[in-house]
Amino acid sequence: MKQPKAYKNSKFLSSPMARTIRILSEFLEPLSRFRKEGISNTIVFFGSSRILPPDVAKKQLQKLKRLHLKSSQLTQSQKNKLEEADVKHTMSIYYKDAYILSAMITKWAKSLPASKHYVVCSGGGPGIMEAANKGAIQAKGKSIGLNISLPYEQESNRFISKELSFEFHYFFMRKFWFIYLAKALIMFPGGFGTLDEMCEVLTLIQTKKVRKHLPIILYGKDYWKEIINFDSLVKHQMISKSDLKLFKFADTPKEAFDYLKKELSRKS
């Protein structure tokens, strides 16, 4: 029986021996698409996949309130569900803000020369990622989604430009593409994944592994200061006071946009 050529042997390509080939593919295939689409500058949005659109969060909260109004006494489980729905409704403001900020950036970027054109990029999933892609698409721009295959099958949101929708296997290759083309990063509230991405980027800049000018915004000052006690890190000499200058807090789309526009124009 004639054996298949190595590059057509799917069993071999899926084996541990061919891991380097698969890794290289996750570099070269996106590179070819980015070049074809003329993408060289991105502004990356990070944030939780769990944050709901405001209308969805409001409906869920109202539904629970209507159901529980019929009960004379709430059980602890019902109270917990109401509290969770209330938190989701409160956090949904970040979905709205990510959408608005992404649209503002996209409209501004379209007025710039092609060499300075910025394209919104996200992790491709729901939540903040969806909001960022939605804002860019509805502002008549392109939007990039760098999705990742996960056990619970995170699906790409529907607001990613078809030719710029990616599916990665390796987290480190996905992170590479987040940073390689990035000219600015915006960190919205998130969990382990967002914290991982934020801390890795800050470490790369702190240790000068990334030397380019890369403005970083932590969106939602109260959230980030509650989650991470930056002042205590300085107090215990785990970071330098100057490291606090590696990022800037912002609480409104306009505040974030004005800072990005100033920083990107200054370095253009």
C-alpha positions, 0 to 999 in steps of 0.5 A, a space after each residue: 500500500 502506497 503511503 501518503 506524503 508526509 505533508 498529507 499524513 493527517 495522523 502524523 500532523 496530529 502527532 506529538 512529533 509534528 507539534 512544531 509544524 502545528 505551532 508554525 502553522 499558527 504563525 504563518 497562516 494568520 501572518 498570510 491573512 493579515 498581510 493579504 488584508 493589509 492589517 499592521 496595526 491593531 487596538 486590542 480589547 480584553 475582558 470577560 466573556 461573561 459580561 452580558 449586553 445591557 438589554 439581556 441583563 435587564 430582562 433576566 433581572 426583571 424576569 427573576 423579580 417578577 417570579 419572586 414577587 409571587 413568593 411570600 418568602 424568598 429562599 436563600 437560593 432565590 436570593 442568591 439568584 437575584 443578587 447574581 442577576 443584579 451584579 450582571 446587570 450592573 456589570 453590563 455597563 462595561 459591554 455598552 462602554 466597550 461597544 461605544 469605545 470600539 466604534 469611536 476608535 474605528 470611526 477615527 481610524 478610518 480618517 487616518 492614512 492607510 499606514 496608520 489605520 487601526 483595526 479593533 481586535 478581540 479574543 473573538 468570543 462573547 461578552 466584552 469581546 463581542 461588544 468590541 467587535 460589534 462596535 467596530 463592525 457597526 462603525 463600518 470598519 473591520 474587526 478581528 477575532 482571535 478565538 481559542 478552542 476550549 473544552 466548553 467550545 467558546 464560539 466566535 461572535 457574529 461581529 467578526 470580519 469573515 476573513 479575520 476570524 481565527 481559531 487557535 489551539 495554542 494559547 501562546 500563539 494566540 497571545 503572540 498575535 494579540 501583542 505583535 500587531 498591537 499599538 494599544 491595549 484596553 483591559 476591561 473587567 475580566 477573570 483569570 484569562 484577562 488577568 493572565 493577559 494583563 499581567 503577561 503584557 505588563 511583565 513583557 513591558 516591565 522587562 523590556 521584552 516589548 520595547 515599542 510604545 504600547 499604551 495600556 488602559 485599565 478600564 473601570 478604575 474601581 473594579 481594577 483597584 478592588 481586584 488588584 491592590 497596586 499600592 500594596 505591590 509598591 509598598 511591599 516592593 514587589 514592583 517599583 512605583 514607576 511601574 504604575 506608569 505602565 498603564 492608565 485608568 479610564 472610566 468613560 469611553 471618551 476618557 479612554 479614547 482621548 488618551 489613546 488618540 493623544 498617545 497614538 498621535 504622539 508616537 505616529 
